[in-house]
Each structure stands twice: as structure tokens, then as C-alpha cells.
């Protein structure tokens, strides 16, 4: 029989140790020259899709207007993320159901040799950590999530426009929870994935193409072509239809392996 799904409370039992380790990790980053805040300031210098980034697929990716500043955008996203009713649903009624579905997706990815037990994995926009819990359940123990609001021990604080990690940190990065459409700067969202993904690493996105996303979304995606153009350092491996909590398309990229120059 399969192992029981770990409850949200069981993960909270580890929160104190996780919080200590997270603070230690953040202090370590702060003491080094690596600065995600500096990269974020650079990201905020651009407020529309650069023509060179939009390409032929530019018309298939629309940035929603209405944000007077990046702080206004963050405040809007936090209105959803900090909503007490939603957080209660995510950690109770939705917990087992989503872990069960996510675990099936991860098992499928393992069967296709896209992720392995030894992979170092990152969940982007992880909310309270259902994806991370599911990843650990299928055997990928070195997994963590980032979100604007941390949820120890599964999710640490982080902005997907400026991930708090070194270059080439992860073997696998994923978002299954209606995240890409919340990116105000999709080119920065993708750029950070490619920066922190190892050469040969895999990224899997679940996106909504056949339907419009929720009122908190910052962009609308009308085809996968803009994603192909945004992933400059990666090759497209798969595109398939899925039925995943309102998301309808799975897109899989692999970061190109570093070329070895002949001496």
C-alpha cells in the first residue's frame, strides 16, 4: 500500500529547525557578494516586454496594465497569498487532494527520466508547499519552494523575478500552481530559471492557454510560442495537454548543456 500523505501539521513540527536553517542560509547569502535585491532593481527598470524578447510570439503574451509600481504589484499578489481563508483551504481541504495529484505528475516525470531521486529541485511560487511535499513523497528529498510569503519548513521567502540562489543550483525547477501568469515580467521569470538551473537541467511549467487566468494574474498567455522564445538557453522537449486545477498545458524545457571548447 502507498504511504499515507503527510499532514500539514507534521511538516510544521519541523518548522523550528527549518526556520533556523533558513535564517542561517539567508545570513550566509547576505555576507557574500551575491545580491538578489540588486538583480531585482535591474529587473524593475523595464516595465513592458522588450521588442527583442517578444519576437513573433509577442502578440500571444499580454502584460495586464494597471500597476503603478512594482510595490503595487507585490501588494496585489500578497492580497491573495495572505488571505486567511485561502491559506486555511490550502493547508486543510486542498492539502491531500493536491499532493495526490502532484505526486502523480512527478511520478510520470520520473518515468520519463526528467527527474531523479538525487535531483535538487525547486518549486516556484510554492504557496504553502503542496508541490514540495509531493516531491518529497515520491523520493526527491532535496526539494524546496520559494514564495513571497515563507511557509517553513517547505517554502522559503523568495521572489521569482530575482531568485535568492546562486547560478546553476538546481537540476529541476517546476511550477504547477498557476504561477507563470502571475509574473509581471515573464522574461525575468524565465531568465531566473535559466540562471539557477544547471546545464542539462529540466524545467516543467503548467500554464493556462485555453482559458484566462484569475483576477490576480499579471499576464495572459495565448500560446506556448512566447515561452519557446523566452527560454533562450533551453530546448523545448515536450508540450502536452493536462487537466491540473485549471491549467491545461504542460511545457517541458531542458537547459542546453555547456559547450566544451577544443583547445
Secondary structure by P-SEA (a helix, b strand, c coil): cccccccaaaaaaaaaaaaaaaaaaaaaaaaccccaaaaaaaaaccccccccccccccccbbbbcccccaaaaaaaaaaaaacaaaaaaaaccaaaaaaaaaaaaaaaaaaacccccccbbbbccccccaaaaaaaaaccccbbbbcccccccccccccccccccccccccbbbbccccccccccaaaaaaaaaaaccccbbbbbbbbcccccccccccccccaaaaaaacccccccbbbbbbcccccbbbbbbccccccccc
